[in-house]
Structures are given as structure tokens and as C-alpha cells.
Amino acid sequence: MKTQINFVGVSGSLRKGSFNTMLLNAAMQLLPEDVTMEITSIADIPNYNADLDIPSASQRPAPAQRFRDALAKAQALVIVSPEYNYSIPGGLKNAIDWASRGQDSPLLHKPVAIMGATPGMWGTIRMQMAFYGVFLFLDMKPVLKPEVLVAKAAEKFDEHGNLKDQMAKDLIKQKLQNLKNLVLQLQPSEPLK
Ligand SMILES: Cc1cc2nc3c(=O)[nH]c(=O)nc-3n(C[C@H](O)[C@H](O)[C@H](O)COP(=O)(O)O)c2cc1C
């Protein structure tokens, strides 16, 4: 029997012409068989405030709760983000913080894949490295390989925002396949009869 798997995707950039949002859209076209992906936005999430979180989760701002709910519905997370000042963009880190607390955190133990695009040369590697500490603290399961770092992004997308670089497409496809495989591996096996 085929298992349907749901990913949730988030872009760390809010700007209209974002290369990272283009990359996330490209990933939508490269999903493995029997995998869907819902894209969720972090645009309206206010600054983290612990007074409105655990143990007062009923007071969570609606956009933060919606973000948590979108993560909870998915079996794996796909993060596509720029690097800001050698690290994770503040808005994205803030969203992750809202989703990170409590026993019911939708991030705990979640398989995750991270990718990034930059007009520069170093392809978001420092942002990706900064995320690995977050993944470690939350017992998340990152798919490390292949690394997807789209450098010189202005040359890699056409005027409609479509990814035209075949090597990048192959790497994204493989990464998403590896994420699917990890989800399947981590699924509880059938009880022995
Ligand atoms: C606040 C800020 C900080 C940035 N810091 C870095 C950086 O540390 N390293 C880097 O390669 N590019 C940096 N950039 C350039 C981004 O890589 C570039 O703006 C990129 O296009 C942003 O991604 P987007 O196209 O998805 O919006 C920074 C841009 C901004 C706005």
C-alpha cells in the first residue's frame, strides 16, 4: 500500500522577488511520488513573547498558532532561506521559536531539510550551519545530504522565477527524496502478528 506523505515548506524571505521563495516553488515541482507540500507563511507572526506561550498557549497570537498547526499537520519540514548577517533571518528564527515550546511542539523529532539561495557566492552555508544547533536542541532529524546551496541565484532563475539550473534541480530532487525516505524509515513499523 502506498503511503501519502505531507511536507510543509517555509521561505525565510518575505520580499516579492525572493530567490528563496522561487527555490521553494521549484521544490514544489520536484517532489517525490506520493508527497505533497503545503507552503506556510511567517509574514504576520509577531515577536516571540513567552507570556503568550506555554503555559498560556490559548493566548498565542493567531498567526503563530497557525504556523504551529501547519507544521503539526506535516510529517516533515522544508526550510528555504537566505542568510542574513551570516545567520538565520530574524523573522524565520522568531517563527521557529514560536513553534518550539511545549511537549506538543510540532518541531520535536521532525525530519527537516534545509536549502538556500543567494545572489552571492557562498550559498547560505552559514545560515544552514546556524540551523543545525536549533535542530539539535529540538531533537529534529535533519537530512544533511546532498547540500543545496544555490549561489549566483540571479543567473539560475529565468524572468518568470523558474529554476533553470539542472544541477540544482537534481540536488533538490535528491534531497526531497532523502527526506521522504527518512520519514518512511522513522514511521513505526506494523506490530508483529
Ligand atoms: C539584512 C540582510 C542581511 C544579509 N546578510 C547576508 C549575509 O550574511 N551573507 C550573504 O551571502 N548575503 C547576505 N545578504 C544578501 C542576501 O543574500 C540577498 O539579499 C538575498 O537575495 C536575500 O534572499 P531573497 O532573494 O530570498 O530575499 C543579506 C541581505 C539582507 C537584507
The ligand as a Gaussian input file, in Angstrom:
#p B3LYP/6-31G(d) Opt

LIG

0 1
 C       19.553000      42.018000       6.355000
 C       20.342000      41.308000       5.296000
 C       21.496000      40.626000       5.637000
 C       22.215000      39.928000       4.668000
 N       23.305000      39.204000       5.043000
 C       23.903000      38.407000       4.142000
 C       24.948000      37.508000       4.544000
 O       25.308000      37.429000       5.689000
 N       25.503000      36.714000       3.596000
 C       25.105000      36.749000       2.285000
 O       25.628000      35.997000       1.476000
 N       24.137000      37.593000       1.880000
 C       23.514000      38.408000       2.767000
 N       22.508000      39.245000       2.381000
 C       22.117000      39.280000       0.956000
 C       21.068000      38.237000       0.657000
 O       21.692000      37.004000       0.405000
 C       20.246000      38.657000      -0.559000
 O       19.606000      39.878000      -0.289000
 C       19.247000      37.603000      -0.952000
 O       18.743000      37.904000      -2.216000
 C       18.113000      37.502000       0.033000
 O       17.328000      36.397000      -0.272000
 P       15.966000      36.510000      -1.070000
 O       16.315000      36.807000      -2.504000
 O       15.316000      35.186000      -0.906000
 O       15.160000      37.631000      -0.446000
 C       21.784000      39.955000       3.326000
 C       20.625000      40.664000       2.993000
 C       19.909000      41.320000       3.951000
 C       18.636000      42.049000       3.557000

